[in-house]
Amino acid sequence: MYVCICNAITDKQIRQAAESGVTSLWELQKDLGVASNCGKCRETAVDILREHSRPESSTERTRQRASSV
């Protein structure tokens, strides 16, 4: 799903950035350009980062990947 329409950034790209170590909106803006134009995607982008940083979501993601293989 597109999160940032202005820069054509998807939720998958944001998750991949988080997996690579991005932990803040500032880093997302620097690396991907998220929320650097109109800013309407800011809240969703931050939510995705927070979701990725939760310890329980890490275990859940591992389970989801294992079940999709």
Residue frames as qw, qx, qy, qz and C-alpha x, y, z in Angstrom:
[[0.000, 0.891, 0.455, 0.000, 0.00, 0.00, 0.00],
 [0.360, 0.523, -0.049, 0.771, 1.22, 3.49, -0.77],
 [0.423, -0.632, -0.431, 0.484, 1.86, 5.50, 2.37],
 [0.127, -0.629, 0.101, 0.760, 3.52, 8.55, 0.80],
 [0.614, 0.662, 0.428, 0.042, 1.78, 9.44, -2.44],
 [0.122, 0.952, -0.190, -0.207, 4.05, 12.44, -3.11],
 [0.021, -0.679, 0.719, 0.145, 7.15, 10.24, -3.26],
 [0.843, 0.158, -0.412, -0.309, 5.54, 6.88, -4.12],
 [0.054, 0.385, -0.842, 0.374, 6.74, 5.21, -0.89],
 [0.734, -0.245, -0.524, -0.357, 5.02, 2.01, 0.21],
 [0.715, -0.597, 0.228, -0.284, 4.54, 0.43, 3.61],
 [0.974, 0.040, -0.005, 0.222, 6.84, -2.38, 2.48],
 [0.510, 0.586, -0.215, 0.591, 9.66, 0.12, 1.84],
 [0.318, -0.723, 0.279, -0.546, 9.16, 1.64, 5.28],
 [0.917, -0.351, 0.148, -0.115, 9.22, -1.81, 6.92],
 [0.870, 0.277, -0.099, 0.395, 12.39, -2.70, 4.99],
 [0.184, 0.710, -0.275, 0.621, 13.99, 0.54, 6.18],
 [0.624, -0.621, 0.245, -0.406, 13.00, -0.29, 9.76],
 [0.989, -0.100, 0.057, 0.097, 14.52, -3.75, 9.41],
 [0.681, 0.466, -0.147, 0.546, 17.71, -2.07, 8.18],
 [0.511, -0.224, -0.406, 0.724, 17.90, 0.00, 11.36],
 [0.070, -0.421, -0.133, -0.894, 15.85, 3.14, 10.68],
 [0.283, -0.403, -0.775, 0.397, 14.14, 4.15, 13.92],
 [0.001, 0.567, 0.313, -0.762, 12.88, 7.70, 13.41],
 [0.468, 0.800, 0.368, -0.083, 10.83, 9.80, 11.04],
 [0.002, -0.880, 0.332, 0.340, 13.88, 11.96, 10.45],
 [0.368, -0.327, 0.806, 0.328, 15.82, 8.93, 9.18],
 [0.518, 0.475, 0.708, 0.066, 12.90, 7.93, 6.96],
 [0.282, 0.924, 0.096, -0.239, 12.78, 11.43, 5.52],
 [0.141, -0.737, 0.564, 0.346, 16.51, 11.34, 4.86],
 [0.376, -0.172, 0.877, 0.245, 16.55, 7.84, 3.37],
 [0.300, 0.409, 0.837, 0.207, 13.22, 7.61, 1.53],
 [0.036, -0.183, -0.240, -0.953, 11.78, 11.12, 1.39],
 [0.290, -0.568, -0.769, -0.045, 8.72, 10.18, 3.46],
 [0.245, -0.849, -0.412, 0.224, 6.77, 13.20, 4.77],
 [0.434, -0.284, 0.139, 0.844, 9.05, 15.64, 3.01],
 [0.013, 0.321, 0.468, 0.824, 6.35, 17.26, 0.85],
 [0.428, -0.533, -0.282, -0.674, 2.77, 17.61, 2.08],
 [0.062, -0.320, 0.730, -0.601, 3.30, 15.62, 5.30],
 [0.761, -0.154, -0.028, -0.630, -0.03, 13.79, 5.27],
 [0.861, 0.087, -0.501, -0.013, 1.78, 10.44, 5.46],
 [0.069, 0.573, -0.608, 0.546, 3.74, 11.35, 8.58],
 [0.639, -0.317, 0.444, -0.543, 1.42, 9.73, 11.12],
 [0.972, 0.146, -0.021, -0.182, 1.08, 6.47, 9.15],
 [0.623, 0.534, -0.491, 0.292, 4.84, 6.26, 8.59],
 [0.143, -0.510, 0.626, -0.572, 5.51, 6.75, 12.32],
 [0.835, -0.151, 0.268, -0.455, 2.87, 4.12, 13.16],
 [0.919, 0.306, -0.248, 0.008, 4.62, 1.61, 10.89],
 [0.347, 0.551, -0.598, 0.467, 7.96, 2.36, 12.56],
 [0.453, -0.404, 0.520, -0.601, 6.42, 1.95, 16.03],
 [0.947, 0.034, 0.041, -0.317, 4.77, -1.30, 14.98],
 [0.783, 0.420, -0.417, 0.191, 8.12, -2.59, 13.83],
 [0.151, 0.547, -0.597, 0.567, 9.88, -1.59, 17.05],
 [0.741, -0.388, 0.231, -0.498, 7.50, -3.47, 19.37],
 [0.170, -0.399, 0.900, -0.044, 9.16, -6.62, 20.75],
 [0.605, 0.202, 0.722, -0.268, 6.00, -8.71, 20.38],
 [0.647, 0.673, 0.004, -0.359, 5.56, -7.63, 16.76],
 [0.141, 0.630, -0.742, -0.181, 9.01, -8.99, 15.96],
 [0.347, -0.068, 0.927, -0.126, 7.96, -12.46, 17.10],
 [0.609, 0.523, 0.458, -0.381, 4.69, -12.14, 15.23],
 [0.449, 0.740, -0.339, -0.370, 6.51, -11.12, 12.02],
 [0.054, -0.427, 0.898, 0.094, 8.82, -14.12, 12.33],
 [0.485, 0.202, 0.816, -0.239, 5.79, -16.41, 12.67],
 [0.578, 0.676, 0.175, -0.422, 4.09, -14.80, 9.68],
 [0.288, 0.678, -0.604, -0.304, 7.18, -15.20, 7.50],
 [0.206, -0.232, 0.950, -0.028, 7.58, -18.83, 8.55],
 [0.538, 0.366, 0.696, -0.304, 3.95, -19.63, 7.76],
 [0.538, 0.735, -0.021, -0.411, 4.14, -17.99, 4.32],
 [0.037, 0.584, -0.762, -0.279, 7.15, -20.10, 3.24]]
